[in-house]
Amino acid sequence: MEDQKLLIQCHSESLLQHVTSLKSVKRFMSTMNPDPEAISQVLELEKPVAMICYVDDDLDKRLPDLQPLLEDVTVVFLSNGNPYPNLDQMMRSGAMYHFRAPFDWEAIDQAMLELYELLCSGGISARKILSSYLDQFGLLIGSSAPMRELYRSIQRVADSDANVLILGESGTGKELVAKTIHLMSSRKEAPYIAINCGALSPELVDAELFGHTKGAFTGAGEARKGLFDKAHGGTLFLDEITEMPLEQQVKLLRVLETGEYRPVGSAQTFHTDVRIVAASNRDPAEAVQAQLLREDLYYRLSQFPIDVPALREREGDIKGLAVHFLSYRNKEEGSAVGISQEALETLTNHTWPGNVRELKHTIERAYILAQGMIQSADIRFDAPLLDSEPENQIRAGVPLEEIERQAIEQTLEENQGNKTESAEQLGISVKTLYNKLEKYKEAD
């Protein structure tokens, strides 16, 4: 511990006293000067392994100049919680630590202790040090215990080549987890390609995944690269993997086993170096039983499964996320809309079947309705499945099959054709949904 140095950059004496009183801080230097040149000189002379940096408007403007100087330094950012574009960019680029005021000094101290432990172990470079006691972790936000456990899981798997299967309800942020894994991996400079398997036409899945030659099929006027080619060296995120037809699942399994694939219409075999991250909002055991997911593919994809907690399980995060979304909307619009305590309690008492996505949409609607301060009356939760407008009300005497078809088609339209989300909302399996759609097609 004694040979590790920490640089502390902050603008207030009281904040400096808090930081230097942490049990985890053994040796430190401090600078009140936010000028990049001054900090650069300290970094060069003292070569600290970590830096605590307080960000305000002035320093945020200077972060692009500082970023090249911090490549070999693990940085812990502290801020007042205002939106800072350059700080956000650094977080997206792989910076890992950001605590927002009011500061939980015990959590910061624990994070720093973990940091020093890992630095002294010599097994991980400074840029790869992660912590689970954060307000922000990569692209994820949350301080609840389930989120900290999620951070720990990402920390363990990010820099490996293990395939990851992300499980969680719709709207929990599974793609943000996938992107964070990519940003924290050694592949972060390589492409990150995402595809929703539910949006792929069954006839064109092979061409999308593996590419095709010119004239390989009707409409193939020119050769086209597939996703495995585009993501070479990086990460391929397969969202809603249970939406992929079983025939293509067999071919995907073969690529995962051999690393080889063949574009449609080509006799040439190519090799790919791609890290696969897949996601599903279905229980994998149920998906296998319903013949929506091959069992052998499931075991290949789930080398490291990660469960993303539902919003209702994230005690304490609902209010924080609501304020977070509102503050960013205020920043975009140059406004100063607030939110009442009563409105925050209304949000906390909701069950959030749509999770974080629903919360974000709710804040967007409330912002539009509010007159300077969001009140409980401005809170509008996601609309029920069937519209209550007179033209959409169910007429007496309508056959049940017609009512069912109306519900299915409206739900699919609302979910932009995503069959997995639609089936979940309708309370049926995806296989049943496919069967009913096929029946409607034959009837037409």
C-alpha positions as CSV (number, residue, x, y, z in Angstrom):
1,M,0.0,0.0,0.0
2,E,2.7,2.5,1.0
3,D,4.2,2.7,-2.5
4,Q,1.0,3.6,-4.2
5,K,0.4,7.3,-4.9
6,L,-2.9,9.1,-5.3
7,L,-3.4,12.6,-6.9
8,I,-6.3,14.6,-5.5
9,Q,-7.7,17.4,-7.6
10,C,-10.6,19.4,-6.1
11,H,-11.6,23.0,-5.7
12,S,-12.7,23.1,-2.0
13,E,-10.7,22.7,1.2
14,S,-13.6,20.9,2.8
15,L,-13.9,18.3,0.0
16,L,-10.1,17.8,0.2
17,Q,-10.3,17.2,3.9
18,H,-13.0,14.5,3.4
19,V,-10.9,12.8,0.7
20,T,-7.7,12.8,2.7
21,S,-9.5,11.4,5.8
22,L,-10.5,8.2,4.0
23,K,-9.0,5.1,5.5
24,S,-8.1,3.9,2.0
25,V,-5.9,6.9,1.2
26,K,-2.3,6.1,2.1
27,R,-0.1,8.5,0.1
28,F,-1.5,11.5,-1.8
29,M,-0.6,14.7,-3.5
30,S,-3.2,17.5,-4.0
31,T,-3.6,20.3,-6.5
32,M,-6.3,23.0,-6.5
33,N,-5.3,24.0,-10.0
34,P,-7.5,22.5,-12.7
35,D,-5.2,23.6,-15.5
36,P,-4.2,20.5,-17.6
37,E,-0.6,21.7,-17.8
38,A,-0.3,21.9,-14.0
39,I,-1.9,18.5,-13.6
40,S,0.3,17.1,-16.3
41,Q,3.5,18.2,-14.5
42,V,2.3,16.5,-11.3
43,L,1.4,13.4,-13.2
44,E,4.8,13.3,-14.9
45,L,6.8,14.0,-11.7
46,E,5.0,11.8,-9.2
47,K,3.5,9.1,-11.5
48,P,0.4,8.4,-9.3
49,V,-1.6,5.3,-10.0
50,A,-5.0,6.8,-9.2
51,M,-6.6,10.2,-9.1
52,I,-9.7,11.7,-7.4
53,C,-11.0,14.5,-9.6
54,Y,-13.8,16.9,-8.7
55,V,-15.7,17.9,-11.9
56,D,-17.5,21.3,-12.3
57,D,-18.3,23.3,-15.4
58,D,-14.7,24.6,-15.7
59,L,-13.0,21.3,-15.4
60,D,-15.5,19.5,-17.7
61,K,-14.4,21.9,-20.5
62,R,-10.8,20.9,-19.9
63,L,-11.4,17.1,-19.7
64,P,-10.7,16.5,-23.5
65,D,-7.2,18.0,-23.0
66,L,-6.7,15.9,-19.8
67,Q,-7.9,12.6,-21.2
68,P,-4.7,11.7,-23.0
69,L,-2.8,12.3,-19.8
70,L,-4.9,9.8,-17.8
71,E,-4.4,6.7,-19.9
72,D,-2.4,5.0,-17.2
73,V,-4.2,6.5,-14.2
74,T,-7.4,5.1,-12.7
75,V,-9.6,8.2,-12.1
76,V,-12.4,8.5,-9.6
77,F,-14.7,11.3,-10.6
78,L,-16.8,13.3,-8.1
79,S,-19.4,15.8,-9.3
80,N,-22.4,17.7,-8.1
81,G,-24.7,15.6,-10.3
82,N,-25.2,18.2,-13.1
83,P,-25.0,16.8,-16.7
84,Y,-21.4,17.2,-18.0
85,P,-21.0,16.2,-21.6
86,N,-17.2,15.6,-21.6
87,L,-17.4,13.6,-18.4
88,D,-20.2,11.5,-19.9
89,Q,-18.0,11.0,-23.0
90,M,-15.1,9.8,-20.7
91,M,-17.5,7.3,-19.1
92,R,-18.5,6.0,-22.5
93,S,-14.9,5.7,-23.4
94,G,-14.1,3.4,-20.5
95,A,-13.7,5.5,-17.4
96,M,-15.3,3.6,-14.6
97,Y,-15.7,5.7,-11.5
98,H,-18.2,8.5,-11.0
99,F,-19.8,9.4,-7.6
100,R,-22.5,12.1,-7.5
101,A,-23.3,14.4,-4.6
102,P,-24.4,14.0,-1.9
103,F,-21.4,11.7,-1.5
104,D,-21.6,8.4,0.4
105,W,-18.1,8.6,1.8
106,E,-18.3,5.0,3.2
107,A,-19.1,3.7,-0.3
108,I,-16.2,5.8,-1.7
109,D,-13.8,4.5,0.9
110,Q,-14.8,0.9,0.2
111,A,-14.4,1.5,-3.5
112,M,-10.9,2.9,-2.9
113,L,-9.9,0.0,-0.7
114,E,-10.9,-2.4,-3.5
115,L,-9.0,-0.2,-5.9
116,Y,-5.8,-0.4,-3.9
117,E,-6.2,-4.1,-3.3
118,L,-6.4,-4.7,-7.1
119,L,-3.6,-2.3,-7.9
120,C,-1.2,-3.9,-5.4
121,S,-2.1,-7.4,-6.6
122,G,-0.3,-6.6,-9.9
123,G,-2.8,-8.8,-11.8
124,I,-4.8,-6.1,-13.5
125,S,-3.7,-2.8,-15.2
126,A,-4.9,0.4,-13.7
127,R,-7.3,1.0,-16.6
128,K,-9.1,-2.2,-15.8
129,I,-9.8,-1.6,-12.1
130,L,-13.5,-1.6,-11.5
131,S,-15.7,-1.2,-8.4
132,S,-19.2,-2.2,-7.4
133,Y,-19.9,0.8,-5.1
134,L,-20.7,3.4,-7.7
135,D,-23.4,5.8,-8.7
136,Q,-22.4,5.2,-12.3
137,F,-20.7,2.2,-13.7
138,G,-19.8,2.4,-17.4
139,L,-23.2,3.1,-19.1
140,L,-25.2,1.9,-16.1
141,I,-26.6,4.0,-13.3
142,G,-27.8,2.8,-9.9
143,S,-26.6,2.5,-6.3
144,S,-28.9,-0.3,-5.0
145,A,-27.5,-3.7,-3.8
146,P,-28.8,-5.6,-6.9
147,M,-27.0,-3.1,-9.2
148,R,-23.8,-3.4,-7.3
149,E,-24.0,-7.2,-7.7
150,L,-24.5,-6.6,-11.5
151,Y,-21.4,-4.4,-11.6
152,R,-19.4,-7.2,-9.9
153,S,-20.6,-9.7,-12.5
154,I,-19.6,-7.4,-15.3
155,Q,-16.2,-6.7,-13.6
156,R,-15.5,-10.5,-13.5
157,V,-16.3,-11.2,-17.1
158,A,-15.6,-8.1,-19.1
159,D,-12.0,-8.7,-20.1
160,S,-12.4,-12.4,-20.8
161,D,-13.6,-13.9,-24.1
162,A,-16.4,-15.9,-22.5
163,N,-19.8,-15.7,-24.2
164,V,-22.3,-13.9,-22.1
165,L,-26.1,-14.5,-21.8
166,I,-27.9,-11.5,-20.3
167,L,-31.3,-12.3,-18.8
168,G,-33.9,-9.8,-17.6
169,E,-37.3,-8.4,-18.2
170,S,-38.1,-6.0,-21.0
171,G,-36.9,-2.5,-20.4
172,T,-34.2,-3.3,-17.7
173,G,-31.3,-2.2,-19.9
174,K,-29.9,-5.4,-21.2
175,E,-28.2,-3.6,-24.2
176,L,-26.6,-1.1,-21.8
177,V,-25.1,-4.1,-20.0
178,A,-23.8,-5.5,-23.3
179,K,-22.3,-2.1,-24.3
180,T,-20.7,-1.7,-20.8
181,I,-19.1,-5.2,-21.1
182,H,-17.7,-4.2,-24.5
183,L,-16.4,-0.8,-23.3
184,M,-14.6,-2.5,-20.3
185,S,-13.1,-5.2,-22.4
186,S,-9.8,-5.3,-24.4
187,R,-12.0,-5.2,-27.5
188,K,-13.4,-1.8,-26.9
189,E,-11.5,-0.2,-29.8
190,A,-13.0,-2.8,-32.2
191,P,-16.6,-2.7,-33.5
192,Y,-19.7,-3.2,-31.3
193,I,-22.5,-4.5,-33.5
194,A,-26.1,-5.1,-32.1
195,I,-29.0,-6.8,-33.8
196,N,-32.5,-7.6,-32.6
197,C,-33.2,-11.2,-33.7
198,G,-36.9,-10.5,-33.5
199,A,-36.6,-7.9,-36.3
200,L,-34.9,-10.2,-38.7
201,S,-36.8,-11.8,-41.6
202,P,-36.5,-15.6,-41.2
203,E,-35.6,-15.8,-44.9
204,L,-32.7,-13.3,-44.6
205,V,-31.2,-14.3,-41.2
206,D,-28.3,-16.2,-42.9
207,A,-27.5,-13.3,-45.1
208,E,-27.6,-10.8,-42.2
209,L,-25.3,-12.9,-40.0
210,F,-22.9,-14.3,-42.6
211,G,-23.2,-12.0,-45.6
212,H,-23.9,-13.0,-49.2
213,T,-22.4,-12.9,-52.6
214,K,-23.8,-10.9,-55.6
215,G,-26.7,-12.8,-57.1
216,A,-27.0,-15.3,-54.2
217,F,-30.7,-14.8,-54.1
218,T,-33.4,-12.6,-55.7
219,G,-32.6,-9.0,-54.8
220,A,-28.9,-9.6,-54.0
221,G,-27.7,-7.0,-56.5
222,E,-24.3,-6.8,-54.8
223,A,-22.2,-8.6,-52.3
224,R,-22.7,-7.6,-48.7
225,K,-20.8,-8.3,-45.5
226,G,-22.5,-10.0,-42.6
227,L,-22.5,-9.2,-39.0
228,F,-19.8,-11.6,-38.1
229,D,-17.5,-9.9,-40.6
230,K,-18.5,-6.4,-39.5
231,A,-17.9,-7.2,-35.8
232,H,-14.6,-9.0,-36.4
233,G,-12.3,-8.4,-33.4
234,G,-15.1,-6.9,-31.4
235,T,-18.5,-7.7,-29.9
236,L,-21.7,-9.0,-31.5
237,F,-24.8,-8.4,-29.4
238,L,-27.7,-10.7,-30.3
239,D,-30.8,-9.3,-28.6
240,E,-33.9,-11.5,-28.1
241,I,-32.0,-14.7,-29.1
242,T,-35.1,-16.8,-28.7
243,E,-36.6,-15.0,-31.7
244,M,-34.0,-16.5,-34.0
245,P,-35.5,-19.5,-36.0
246,L,-34.1,-22.9,-34.9
247,E,-32.6,-23.6,-38.3
248,Q,-30.4,-20.5,-38.0
249,Q,-29.6,-21.4,-34.3
250,V,-27.9,-24.5,-35.6
251,K,-25.7,-22.5,-37.9
252,L,-24.9,-20.0,-35.1
253,L,-23.9,-22.9,-32.9
254,R,-21.5,-24.1,-35.6
255,V,-19.8,-20.7,-35.8
256,L,-19.4,-20.5,-32.0
257,E,-17.9,-24.0,-32.0
258,T,-15.5,-23.6,-34.9
259,G,-15.2,-19.9,-35.5
260,E,-15.9,-20.5,-39.2
261,Y,-18.8,-19.4,-41.4
262,R,-19.6,-19.2,-45.1
263,P,-21.5,-16.3,-46.8
264,V,-24.7,-17.2,-48.6
265,G,-23.8,-18.2,-52.2
266,S,-20.1,-18.6,-51.5
267,A,-17.9,-21.7,-51.4
268,Q,-15.3,-19.9,-49.4
269,T,-15.0,-20.4,-45.6
270,F,-14.0,-17.4,-43.4
271,H,-12.8,-17.3,-39.8
272,T,-14.2,-14.8,-37.3
273,D,-12.9,-13.5,-34.0
274,V,-16.0,-12.2,-32.3
275,R,-17.1,-12.1,-28.7
276,I,-20.8,-13.0,-28.5
277,V,-23.2,-11.4,-26.0
278,A,-26.8,-12.5,-26.2
279,A,-29.9,-11.5,-24.4
280,S,-33.4,-12.7,-23.7
281,N,-36.3,-11.6,-21.5
282,R,-37.5,-15.2,-21.3
283,D,-36.5,-17.9,-18.8
284,P,-34.0,-20.0,-20.8
285,A,-35.4,-23.3,-19.4
286,E,-38.9,-22.3,-20.5
287,A,-37.5,-21.3,-23.9
288,V,-35.8,-24.6,-24.4
289,Q,-38.9,-26.5,-23.3
290,A,-41.0,-24.4,-25.7
291,Q,-38.5,-25.2,-28.5
292,L,-37.7,-21.6,-29.0
293,L,-34.0,-22.1,-28.0
294,R,-31.8,-25.1,-28.7
295,E,-30.4,-26.5,-25.5
296,D,-26.9,-27.0,-27.0
297,L,-26.9,-23.3,-28.1
298,Y,-28.1,-22.2,-24.7
299,Y,-25.1,-23.9,-23.0
300,R,-22.7,-22.4,-25.5
301,L,-24.1,-18.9,-25.1
302,S,-24.4,-19.0,-21.3
303,Q,-20.7,-19.5,-20.4
304,F,-21.3,-16.6,-18.1
305,P,-25.0,-15.7,-17.5
306,I,-25.9,-12.3,-16.1
307,D,-29.2,-11.4,-14.5
308,V,-30.3,-7.8,-14.8
309,P,-32.6,-6.7,-11.9
310,A,-36.1,-5.4,-12.5
311,L,-36.6,-1.8,-11.4
312,R,-39.0,-2.8,-8.7
313,E,-36.1,-4.8,-7.1
314,R,-33.7,-1.8,-7.1
315,E,-34.6,-0.2,-3.8
316,G,-33.8,3.5,-3.7
317,D,-32.9,3.7,-7.4
318,I,-36.3,4.9,-8.7
319,K,-36.1,8.4,-7.3
320,G,-32.5,8.8,-8.4
321,L,-33.2,7.7,-11.9
322,A,-36.2,10.0,-12.2
323,V,-34.1,13.0,-11.2
324,H,-31.3,11.8,-13.5
325,F,-33.7,11.6,-16.6
326,L,-35.2,15.0,-15.6
327,S,-31.9,16.7,-15.2
328,Y,-30.7,15.6,-18.7
329,R,-34.0,16.8,-20.2
330,N,-33.5,20.2,-18.5
331,K,-30.0,20.3,-19.9
332,E,-31.2,19.6,-23.4
333,E,-34.0,22.2,-23.3
334,G,-32.2,24.8,-21.1
335,S,-35.0,24.6,-18.6
336,A,-35.3,24.2,-14.8
337,V,-38.3,21.9,-14.3
338,G,-38.3,20.4,-10.8
339,I,-40.2,17.4,-9.3
340,S,-42.2,17.4,-6.1
341,Q,-41.7,14.9,-3.3
342,E,-45.2,13.8,-3.7
343,A,-44.5,13.0,-7.4
344,L,-41.4,11.1,-6.4
345,E,-43.5,9.0,-4.0
346,T,-46.0,8.3,-6.7
347,L,-43.2,7.0,-8.9
348,T,-41.8,4.9,-6.0
349,N,-45.2,3.2,-5.4
350,H,-45.6,2.1,-9.0
351,T,-44.8,-1.5,-9.9
352,W,-43.0,-0.6,-13.2
353,P,-43.8,-3.5,-15.5
354,G,-41.9,-1.7,-18.2
355,N,-38.9,-1.1,-15.9
356,V,-36.4,1.7,-16.6
357,R,-37.6,2.2,-20.1
358,E,-41.1,2.9,-18.8
359,L,-39.7,5.2,-16.1
360,K,-37.9,7.3,-18.7
361,H,-41.0,7.6,-20.9
362,T,-43.0,8.6,-17.8
363,I,-40.6,11.4,-16.9
364,E,-40.6,12.6,-20.6
365,R,-44.4,12.8,-20.5
366,A,-44.4,14.5,-17.1
367,Y,-41.9,17.0,-18.3
368,I,-44.2,18.0,-21.1
369,L,-47.2,18.4,-18.9
370,A,-45.5,20.1,-16.0
371,Q,-45.8,23.8,-15.3
372,G,-42.3,24.4,-13.8
373,M,-42.6,21.5,-11.3
374,I,-43.7,18.0,-11.9
375,Q,-46.6,17.1,-9.6
376,S,-48.4,13.8,-9.1
377,A,-51.1,14.9,-11.5
378,D,-48.5,15.1,-14.2
379,I,-47.5,11.5,-13.9
380,R,-49.0,9.3,-16.7
381,F,-48.0,5.7,-16.6
382,D,-47.9,3.6,-19.8
383,A,-51.3,3.1,-21.3
384,P,-53.2,-0.2,-20.9
385,L,-53.1,-2.7,-23.7
386,L,-56.4,-1.8,-25.4
387,D,-57.2,1.9,-26.1
388,S,-60.2,3.2,-24.2
389,E,-61.2,5.6,-27.0
390,P,-64.8,4.9,-28.3
391,E,-63.6,3.8,-31.7
392,N,-61.4,1.1,-30.2
393,Q,-63.9,-0.2,-27.6
394,I,-65.1,-3.7,-27.9
395,R,-68.5,-4.0,-29.5
396,A,-71.1,-6.4,-28.1
397,G,-71.4,-9.6,-30.1
398,V,-67.9,-9.5,-31.6
399,P,-66.5,-13.1,-31.7
400,L,-63.8,-13.8,-29.2
401,E,-61.3,-14.8,-31.9
402,E,-61.7,-11.3,-33.5
403,I,-61.1,-9.7,-30.1
404,E,-58.0,-11.8,-29.6
405,R,-56.7,-10.9,-33.1
406,Q,-57.2,-7.2,-32.4
407,A,-55.3,-7.5,-29.1
408,I,-52.4,-9.3,-30.8
409,E,-52.2,-7.0,-33.8
410,Q,-52.3,-3.8,-31.6
411,T,-49.7,-5.2,-29.3
412,L,-47.4,-6.0,-32.1
413,E,-47.8,-2.6,-33.6
414,E,-47.1,-0.9,-30.2
415,N,-43.9,-3.0,-29.9
416,Q,-42.8,-2.3,-33.5
417,G,-43.1,-6.0,-34.4
418,N,-41.1,-7.4,-31.5
419,K,-42.8,-10.8,-30.9
420,T,-41.0,-11.6,-27.7
421,E,-42.2,-8.4,-25.9
422,S,-45.7,-8.8,-27.4
423,A,-46.0,-12.4,-26.3
424,E,-44.9,-11.5,-22.8
425,Q,-47.5,-8.7,-22.5
426,L,-50.2,-10.9,-23.9
427,G,-49.4,-13.7,-21.5
428,I,-48.7,-16.3,-24.1
429,S,-45.6,-18.0,-25.4
430,V,-43.8,-16.8,-28.5
431,K,-44.5,-20.2,-30.2
432,T,-48.2,-19.7,-29.6
433,L,-48.0,-16.2,-31.0
434,Y,-46.3,-17.5,-34.2
435,N,-49.0,-20.1,-34.5
436,K,-51.8,-17.6,-34.3
437,L,-50.1,-15.2,-36.8
438,E,-49.7,-18.1,-39.2
439,K,-53.4,-18.9,-38.7
440,Y,-54.4,-15.3,-39.5
441,K,-52.2,-15.3,-42.6
442,E,-54.0,-18.4,-43.9
443,A,-57.4,-16.9,-43.1
444,D,-56.6,-13.8,-45.1
